[in-house]
Amino acid sequence: MVRRLLVPLLSLTLVLSSAGAAVAGGPSYARDTWRSLVAMTSPATGLVADNVSGDLSVKSPYTSPTNIGGYMWSAVVAHDLGLLSRPELVRRVSQTLDTLARLDHHDASGMFYNWYDPRDGSVITTFPDDGSTVTPFLSSVDNGWLAAGLRVVMGAIPQLRPEAGRILAAMNFGFYYNPSATTPSGTSGLIRGGFWDSEPPNTCSVPQNGVWFTCNHYDITVTEPRIATYLGIGTGQIPPSAYFATMRTLPDSCDYAWQEMRPQGFQATHLGVSVYEGSYTYRGIRFVPSWGGDMFEALMPDLFVPEAAWGPRSWGRNHPATVAAQIEHGLNDAGYGYWGFSPASNPFGGYAVYGVDAMGMDTNGYPSDVEGGRYDAGFGDCRPPGPPAVYGDGVVTPHAMFLALPYARRPVLDGLARLRKNFDAYGPGGFYDAVAVRSGTVAKRYLSLDQSMIMGALGRDVLRKSFVTPAFERAIRPLLAQETFNVPAGQPLPQLRGGDGR
């Protein structure tokens, strides 16, 4: 059922420009989003649940390092926006840190397991949703987001710096680094997906250093694991060359004709690493693709690292192009009338990966709709194009639009306003997680990760100020600054300007 509501568009505008004070005529999005995170947090441990029902009454009995990190940085943002007093901020984050310090984890690397019970902090070995057996796993990317939250705490709450610093100092991202791992482009030195500290059954693994590493490595540049690479390089645990070892696209070769489309690019050398600066073109917009074509992979690290400012010829070109192509897909190609595609709750139940298929390297990548409409541009003479894509019930998620705020402010504000006006998409904890826009079906629950991305987008300045230290900037900024992506400077992106992107 579609519900007509007046939207406090002015409220969001003021949230973004004046510390998020409440505005007469409607609550701020930040205040309501923070309410959902408070509802998800255990008063006994300070650990946030993975998700909560739309009425904020039923929360999941599991959490992850990413969720915990997201809760801590969201608390910092809530204080910065005037939603949380300083004593309450310190109390909340201190409780979370105290629990983190007691959690079972892998001592040699300092890394944390993927699933804990937020009620008591125990490691989960039977997953509550389906009763399946869980072999405890330690993910490089999930620990990356926990470390990001710890860095924010250290920079924003001086009295908690020693406690957060002890946990962070023990986390060694070099434990995941494999100097001999090689990409299809021939570059070497990648981080692994993670490891188990007991042998996993029926799973590809590599025993080494007393653990069982995943067989997979992260070898794509525009993906969220780059936060873990940044952290490792910034602390000297991973060599700087690892930043250039990941692929901008797969090679322009028929051997890799299974990728979404034929890339165009050129060779460059950085720190002795030969880099193929490949890119894709979708509806006239050139960009470096992610794996699935979603906003989360492309823009979440940008909440903490000022990528566009530090890499004006790389990320400074790619982030606006990525946002423009998402808008172009939702409004014009697929014709949904809405945009913002990223993994989120499935409005019809469960969780699903959503993106713009044309914008991801995986030819069977993340669809933008429930039906899984596919785009296939072909690969020159190596693979003929497929039939034209047919799109159905498009699924948009508000967190994807919030992530795009620095690059398309007006389309974001208008898109959120129309989403709230035309659907039953807003509840006591802010925007529900996802909306299937043709059927009007809404995923009425809140995910702590997605809510913490929204809080991060609303408090990007305080996150970056707290996260970035002079030493980190000296390590990372020169890497981003020296590269030129195969994305034209000043390419026309009218999607970023209009009230609705059109």
C-alpha positions as CSV (number, residue, x, y, z in Angstrom):
1,M,0.0,0.0,0.0
2,V,1.3,3.5,-0.9
3,R,1.2,6.0,1.9
4,R,1.2,9.7,1.1
5,L,3.3,11.8,3.5
6,L,4.7,15.2,3.5
7,V,8.5,15.0,3.6
8,P,10.7,17.1,5.9
9,L,13.1,17.9,3.1
10,L,14.1,21.1,4.8
11,S,14.9,18.9,7.9
12,L,17.5,16.8,6.0
13,T,19.0,19.9,4.5
14,L,19.5,21.4,8.0
15,V,20.8,18.1,9.3
16,L,23.5,18.3,6.7
17,S,24.4,21.9,7.3
18,S,23.8,22.8,10.9
19,A,24.9,19.9,13.2
20,G,21.6,18.0,12.8
21,A,19.5,20.0,15.2
22,A,15.8,18.9,15.3
23,V,13.7,21.0,13.0
24,A,10.1,22.1,13.6
25,G,7.8,20.2,11.3
26,G,9.5,16.8,11.3
27,P,12.2,14.7,12.9
28,S,15.7,14.6,11.4
29,Y,16.7,11.5,9.5
30,A,19.8,11.3,11.7
31,R,17.8,11.3,14.9
32,D,15.5,8.5,13.7
33,T,18.4,6.5,12.3
34,W,20.3,6.7,15.6
35,R,17.1,5.6,17.4
36,S,17.2,2.3,15.5
37,L,20.8,1.7,16.5
38,V,20.0,2.4,20.1
39,A,17.1,-0.1,19.9
40,M,19.5,-2.7,18.5
41,T,22.1,-2.4,21.3
42,S,22.3,-4.7,24.2
43,P,22.2,-2.8,27.5
44,A,24.2,-5.7,29.1
45,T,27.2,-5.6,26.7
46,G,27.0,-2.5,24.5
47,L,27.1,-4.8,21.4
48,V,24.7,-3.9,18.6
49,A,22.6,-6.6,16.9
50,D,22.8,-7.2,13.2
51,N,19.2,-6.2,12.6
52,V,15.9,-5.3,14.2
53,S,12.3,-5.4,13.1
54,G,10.6,-2.3,11.7
55,D,8.8,-1.5,15.0
56,L,12.2,-1.8,16.8
57,S,10.9,-4.6,19.1
58,V,12.7,-7.8,17.8
59,K,16.4,-7.8,17.3
60,S,18.6,-10.5,16.0
61,P,20.7,-12.6,18.4
62,Y,23.9,-12.2,16.4
63,T,26.3,-9.4,15.5
64,S,29.6,-9.0,13.6
65,P,32.8,-6.9,13.8
66,T,31.4,-4.6,11.1
67,N,28.3,-4.0,13.1
68,I,30.2,-3.2,16.2
69,G,32.5,-0.8,14.4
70,G,29.5,0.8,12.8
71,Y,27.8,1.4,16.1
72,M,30.9,3.1,17.5
73,W,31.3,5.5,14.6
74,S,27.5,6.1,14.6
75,A,27.7,7.1,18.2
76,V,30.4,9.6,17.4
77,V,28.3,11.1,14.6
78,A,25.2,11.2,16.9
79,H,27.2,13.3,19.4
80,D,28.6,15.6,16.7
81,L,25.0,16.2,15.5
82,G,23.8,17.0,18.9
83,L,21.8,13.8,19.4
84,L,23.9,12.4,22.2
85,S,25.5,14.1,25.2
86,R,29.2,13.8,25.7
87,P,28.8,11.7,28.9
88,E,26.4,9.4,27.2
89,L,28.8,9.0,24.2
90,V,31.6,8.1,26.5
91,R,29.4,5.7,28.5
92,R,28.1,3.9,25.5
93,V,31.4,3.5,23.6
94,S,33.3,2.6,26.8
95,Q,30.9,-0.3,27.5
96,T,31.4,-1.5,23.9
97,L,35.2,-1.3,24.2
98,D,35.1,-3.1,27.6
99,T,33.1,-6.0,26.0
100,L,35.4,-6.0,22.9
101,A,38.4,-6.4,25.2
102,R,36.9,-9.5,26.7
103,L,35.6,-11.2,23.5
104,D,37.3,-14.4,22.4
105,H,39.4,-13.7,19.3
106,H,42.5,-14.9,17.5
107,D,45.5,-13.9,19.7
108,A,48.2,-14.1,17.1
109,S,46.6,-11.7,14.7
110,G,44.4,-9.7,17.1
111,M,41.4,-10.4,14.8
112,F,37.8,-11.0,15.8
113,Y,35.4,-13.8,14.7
114,N,32.6,-13.0,12.3
115,W,29.6,-13.8,14.6
116,Y,29.0,-13.1,18.3
117,D,25.9,-13.2,20.4
118,P,25.4,-9.5,21.4
119,R,23.6,-10.5,24.6
120,D,26.7,-12.0,26.2
121,G,29.5,-11.8,23.7
122,S,29.9,-15.5,23.1
123,V,31.2,-16.8,19.8
124,I,28.3,-18.2,17.6
125,T,28.8,-21.8,16.5
126,T,25.2,-22.5,15.5
127,F,23.6,-19.8,13.4
128,P,20.3,-18.7,15.0
129,D,18.4,-18.1,11.8
130,D,18.6,-21.7,10.4
131,G,20.4,-23.8,13.0
132,S,23.3,-24.4,10.7
133,T,26.8,-25.2,12.1
134,V,29.2,-22.3,12.0
135,T,33.0,-22.8,11.9
136,P,34.2,-19.5,13.4
137,F,35.7,-17.4,10.7
138,L,37.8,-14.2,10.8
139,S,37.2,-11.9,7.9
140,S,39.7,-9.3,6.6
141,V,37.0,-6.9,5.5
142,D,34.8,-7.2,8.6
143,N,37.8,-6.6,10.8
144,G,38.7,-3.7,8.6
145,W,35.4,-2.0,9.5
146,L,35.9,-2.8,13.2
147,A,39.3,-1.2,13.0
148,A,37.8,1.8,11.3
149,G,35.4,2.3,14.2
150,L,38.3,2.0,16.6
151,R,40.3,4.6,14.8
152,V,37.3,7.0,14.9
153,V,37.0,6.5,18.6
154,M,40.7,7.2,19.2
155,G,40.4,10.4,17.2
156,A,37.1,11.6,18.6
157,I,37.1,10.5,22.3
158,P,40.5,11.2,23.9
159,Q,39.6,9.6,27.2
160,L,38.9,6.3,25.4
161,R,42.0,6.5,23.2
162,P,44.1,4.1,25.4
163,E,41.4,1.4,25.5
164,A,40.6,1.6,21.8
165,G,44.3,1.8,21.0
166,R,45.1,-1.4,22.8
167,I,42.6,-3.4,20.8
168,L,43.6,-1.7,17.5
169,A,47.4,-2.1,18.1
170,A,46.9,-5.9,18.4
171,M,45.1,-6.1,15.0
172,N,47.7,-7.1,12.3
173,F,46.3,-6.8,8.8
174,G,49.6,-8.1,7.5
175,F,48.4,-11.5,8.7
176,Y,46.0,-11.6,5.8
177,Y,48.6,-10.4,3.2
178,N,49.9,-13.0,0.7
179,P,52.8,-11.6,-1.3
180,S,52.7,-14.5,-3.7
181,A,49.0,-14.2,-4.7
182,T,48.8,-13.2,-8.3
183,T,45.9,-11.6,-10.3
184,P,45.0,-12.4,-13.9
185,S,46.8,-9.2,-14.8
186,G,50.0,-10.6,-13.4
187,T,50.4,-8.4,-10.4
188,S,51.2,-9.9,-7.0
189,G,50.5,-9.2,-3.4
190,L,46.9,-9.4,-2.2
191,I,45.0,-9.8,1.0
192,R,43.0,-13.0,1.7
193,G,39.3,-13.1,2.3
194,G,40.0,-14.4,5.8
195,F,40.8,-17.5,7.8
196,W,39.5,-20.1,10.2
197,D,41.5,-21.2,13.3
198,S,40.1,-24.7,13.0
199,E,39.9,-26.7,9.8
200,P,36.6,-25.9,8.0
201,P,34.7,-28.9,6.6
202,N,33.9,-29.0,2.9
203,T,35.5,-25.7,2.2
204,C,38.5,-24.7,0.1
205,S,41.2,-23.7,2.6
206,V,45.0,-23.3,2.8
207,P,46.7,-24.4,6.0
208,Q,49.5,-21.9,7.0
209,N,50.7,-20.2,10.1
210,G,48.6,-22.3,12.3
211,V,45.3,-21.3,10.6
212,W,43.3,-22.3,7.5
213,F,43.2,-19.3,5.0
214,T,40.5,-18.9,2.4
215,C,41.5,-19.9,-1.1
216,N,40.2,-16.6,-2.4
217,H,42.0,-13.2,-2.3
218,Y,40.6,-9.7,-2.9
219,D,41.9,-8.7,-6.3
220,I,39.6,-5.9,-7.4
221,T,40.2,-2.2,-6.7
222,V,36.7,-0.8,-6.4
223,T,35.5,-3.0,-3.6
224,E,35.0,-2.4,0.1
225,P,38.0,-4.6,1.2
226,R,40.3,-1.7,0.2
227,I,39.6,-0.3,3.7
228,A,41.6,-3.2,5.1
229,T,44.4,-2.6,2.6
230,Y,44.5,1.1,3.5
231,L,44.7,0.1,7.2
232,G,47.5,-2.3,6.6
233,I,49.5,0.1,4.5
234,G,48.9,2.9,6.9
235,T,50.4,0.9,9.8
236,G,53.3,-0.5,7.8
237,Q,51.8,-4.1,8.0
238,I,51.3,-4.3,4.3
239,P,53.6,-2.8,1.6
240,P,52.3,0.2,-0.3
241,S,52.6,-1.7,-3.6
242,A,49.6,-3.7,-2.5
243,Y,47.4,-0.8,-3.4
244,F,48.4,-1.1,-7.1
245,A,48.3,-4.9,-7.1
246,T,44.5,-5.0,-7.3
247,M,42.8,-4.8,-10.7
248,R,41.0,-1.8,-12.0
249,T,39.3,-4.2,-14.5
250,L,40.2,-7.6,-15.7
251,P,42.5,-7.7,-18.8
252,D,41.3,-6.7,-22.3
253,S,41.7,-10.3,-23.5
254,C,39.3,-13.0,-24.8
255,D,40.6,-15.1,-22.0
256,Y,38.5,-12.9,-19.7
257,A,35.6,-12.3,-22.1
258,W,33.3,-13.6,-19.4
259,Q,33.5,-10.2,-17.6
260,E,30.6,-7.8,-18.1
261,M,32.0,-5.9,-21.1
262,R,35.2,-5.2,-22.9
263,P,37.3,-2.7,-21.0
264,Q,39.3,0.1,-22.6
265,G,42.5,1.4,-21.0
266,F,46.2,1.8,-20.9
267,Q,49.2,0.5,-19.0
268,A,50.9,2.5,-16.3
269,T,53.6,1.8,-13.7
270,H,53.3,2.7,-10.0
271,L,55.9,1.7,-7.4
272,G,57.3,-0.8,-9.9
273,V,53.8,-2.4,-10.4
274,S,52.4,-2.5,-14.0
275,V,48.8,-1.5,-13.7
276,Y,46.2,-1.9,-16.5
277,E,44.1,1.3,-16.1
278,G,40.9,-0.2,-17.5
279,S,37.4,1.2,-17.4
280,Y,33.9,0.5,-18.7
281,T,31.3,2.6,-20.4
282,Y,27.6,2.5,-19.7
283,R,25.2,4.8,-21.4
284,G,28.0,7.2,-22.3
285,I,29.5,7.3,-18.8
286,R,33.0,6.0,-18.3
287,F,34.0,4.6,-14.9
288,V,36.2,2.0,-13.2
289,P,33.7,-0.8,-12.1
290,S,33.2,-2.6,-8.9
291,W,32.6,-6.4,-8.8
292,G,28.9,-6.2,-8.4
293,G,28.0,-2.6,-9.6
294,D,26.7,-1.5,-6.2
295,M,27.2,1.7,-4.2
296,F,28.4,0.0,-1.0
297,E,31.6,-1.4,-2.7
298,A,32.3,1.9,-4.4
299,L,31.7,4.5,-1.8
300,M,31.8,3.1,1.8
301,P,35.6,3.5,2.2
302,D,35.1,7.1,1.1
303,L,33.3,7.8,4.4
304,F,36.7,7.6,6.2
305,V,39.4,8.2,3.6
306,P,38.9,11.4,1.5
307,E,39.6,9.5,-1.7
308,A,38.3,12.1,-4.1
309,A,40.4,14.9,-2.6
310,W,43.6,12.8,-2.2
311,G,43.2,11.2,-5.7
312,P,41.7,13.9,-7.9
313,R,42.6,12.1,-11.1
314,S,41.4,8.7,-9.9
315,W,38.7,8.6,-7.2
316,G,37.9,12.3,-7.8
317,R,36.7,11.3,-11.3
318,N,35.4,7.8,-10.5
319,H,33.1,8.5,-7.6
320,P,31.0,11.1,-9.4
321,A,30.8,8.9,-12.5
322,T,29.7,5.9,-10.4
323,V,26.9,8.0,-8.8
324,A,25.8,9.4,-12.2
325,A,25.6,5.9,-13.7
326,Q,23.5,4.6,-10.9
327,I,21.1,7.6,-11.3
328,E,21.1,7.0,-15.1
329,H,20.2,3.4,-14.6
330,G,17.4,3.9,-12.2
331,L,15.7,6.9,-13.8
332,N,16.3,6.4,-17.5
333,D,17.6,2.9,-18.5
334,A,15.5,0.7,-16.2
335,G,12.9,3.4,-15.8
336,Y,12.1,2.7,-12.2
337,G,11.8,6.4,-11.3
338,Y,14.1,5.8,-8.3
339,W,17.7,4.9,-7.9
340,G,20.2,3.7,-5.3
341,F,21.3,0.1,-5.6
342,S,23.3,-1.8,-3.1
343,P,23.1,-5.1,-1.1
344,A,20.2,-4.8,1.3
345,S,17.2,-6.6,2.7
346,N,15.0,-8.3,0.1
347,P,11.5,-6.7,0.4
348,F,10.1,-10.2,-0.1
349,G,12.2,-11.8,2.6
350,G,15.8,-12.4,3.6
351,Y,18.8,-10.5,2.2
352,A,20.0,-10.1,-1.4
353,V,22.7,-8.3,-3.4
354,Y,21.5,-5.5,-5.6
355,G,23.5,-3.3,-7.9
356,V,23.6,-2.1,-11.5
357,D,24.6,-5.2,-13.5
358,A,26.2,-3.2,-16.3
359,M,28.5,-1.5,-13.7
360,G,30.0,-4.7,-12.2
361,M,32.8,-6.9,-13.6
362,D,30.8,-10.0,-12.8
363,T,28.7,-10.8,-15.9
364,N,26.2,-12.5,-13.7
365,G,26.5,-9.7,-11.2
366,Y,24.2,-7.9,-8.9
367,P,20.8,-7.1,-10.5
368,S,18.8,-4.0,-9.7
369,D,15.5,-5.8,-9.6
370,V,13.8,-8.8,-7.9
371,E,13.5,-10.7,-11.2
372,G,17.3,-10.4,-11.9
373,G,17.2,-8.5,-15.2
374,R,20.5,-8.9,-16.9
375,Y,22.6,-6.6,-19.1
376,D,25.0,-8.1,-21.6
377,A,27.0,-5.8,-23.8
378,G,29.1,-8.6,-25.2
379,F,32.9,-8.6,-25.5
380,G,33.9,-7.6,-29.1
381,D,34.5,-10.6,-31.3
382,C,35.0,-12.8,-28.3
383,R,31.4,-12.8,-27.1
384,P,28.3,-11.5,-28.9
385,P,26.0,-9.2,-26.9
386,G,22.9,-10.7,-25.3
387,P,19.3,-9.6,-25.8
388,P,18.3,-6.2,-24.4
389,A,17.8,-6.2,-20.7
390,V,14.3,-6.3,-19.3
391,Y,13.9,-4.8,-15.9
392,G,11.1,-5.6,-13.4
393,D,10.5,-4.7,-9.8
394,G,13.5,-2.5,-9.0
395,V,14.8,-2.6,-5.4
396,V,16.4,0.6,-4.1
397,T,17.9,1.0,-0.6
398,P,18.2,4.4,1.1
399,H,21.7,3.9,2.3
400,A,23.0,3.9,-1.3
401,M,21.6,7.4,-1.8
402,F,23.0,8.7,1.4
403,L,26.5,7.4,0.4
404,A,26.2,9.6,-2.8
405,L,25.5,12.8,-0.9
406,P,28.9,14.5,-1.6
407,Y,28.5,13.9,-5.4
408,A,24.8,14.4,-6.1
409,R,23.3,16.4,-3.2
410,R,20.2,17.6,-5.0
411,P,19.3,14.2,-6.6
412,V,19.9,12.6,-3.2
413,L,17.6,15.0,-1.3
414,D,14.9,14.8,-3.9
415,G,15.2,11.0,-4.2
416,L,14.8,10.4,-0.5
417,A,11.9,12.9,-0.4
418,R,10.1,11.1,-3.2
419,L,10.8,7.7,-1.6
420,R,9.3,8.7,1.7
421,K,6.3,10.5,0.0
422,N,5.3,7.7,-2.3
423,F,5.8,4.6,-0.2
424,D,5.4,3.3,3.3
425,A,9.2,3.5,3.5
426,Y,9.8,5.4,6.8
427,G,9.3,4.1,10.3
428,P,10.4,4.8,13.9
429,G,14.0,4.1,13.0
430,G,14.2,6.2,9.9
431,F,14.0,4.7,6.4
432,Y,13.3,1.0,6.2
433,D,16.0,-1.0,4.6
434,A,14.7,-1.4,1.0
435,V,11.8,-0.8,-1.3
436,A,10.7,-2.7,-4.4
437,V,9.4,0.3,-6.2
438,R,7.0,-1.2,-8.8
439,S,5.1,-3.4,-6.4
440,G,5.5,-1.0,-3.5
441,T,6.8,-3.8,-1.3
442,V,8.9,-2.6,1.6
443,A,11.5,-4.5,3.7
444,K,10.3,-3.3,7.1
445,R,13.4,-3.9,9.1
446,Y,16.7,-2.1,9.9
447,L,20.2,-3.5,9.4
448,S,22.8,-2.0,11.7
449,L,25.4,-1.9,8.9
450,D,23.1,0.0,6.6
451,Q,22.0,2.4,9.3
452,S,25.6,3.0,10.3
453,M,26.4,3.9,6.6
454,I,23.6,6.4,6.8
455,M,25.0,7.9,10.0
456,G,28.4,7.9,8.5
457,A,27.2,9.8,5.4
458,L,25.5,12.4,7.6
459,G,28.7,12.8,9.7
460,R,31.3,12.2,7.1
461,D,33.4,15.3,8.2
462,V,33.7,14.1,11.8
463,L,34.5,10.5,10.7
464,R,37.4,11.7,8.4
465,K,38.7,14.1,11.0
466,S,38.8,11.4,13.6
467,F,40.0,8.5,11.3
468,V,42.8,10.2,9.5
469,T,46.1,10.9,11.3
470,P,49.1,12.6,9.9
471,A,51.0,9.3,9.6
472,F,48.1,7.7,7.8
473,E,47.8,10.6,5.4
474,R,51.6,10.4,4.6
475,A,51.2,6.7,3.9
476,I,48.1,6.7,1.8
477,R,47.7,10.1,0.1
478,P,50.7,9.8,-2.2
479,L,49.4,6.5,-3.5
480,L,46.0,7.9,-4.5
481,A,47.5,11.1,-5.8
482,Q,49.9,9.5,-8.3
483,E,47.3,7.5,-10.3
484,T,45.1,8.5,-13.2
485,F,42.1,6.3,-13.9
486,N,40.9,5.9,-17.4
487,V,38.0,8.1,-16.6
488,P,37.9,11.5,-18.5
489,A,38.4,14.7,-16.6
490,G,35.3,16.8,-16.8
491,Q,33.1,14.2,-18.6
492,P,29.5,15.5,-18.8
493,L,27.4,14.1,-15.9
494,P,24.1,16.0,-16.0
495,Q,22.6,13.3,-13.8
496,L,24.3,14.9,-10.8
497,R,22.7,18.3,-11.3
498,G,18.9,18.1,-11.7
499,G,16.3,18.0,-9.0
500,D,15.6,14.3,-9.8
501,G,18.7,13.6,-11.9
502,R,16.8,14.0,-15.2
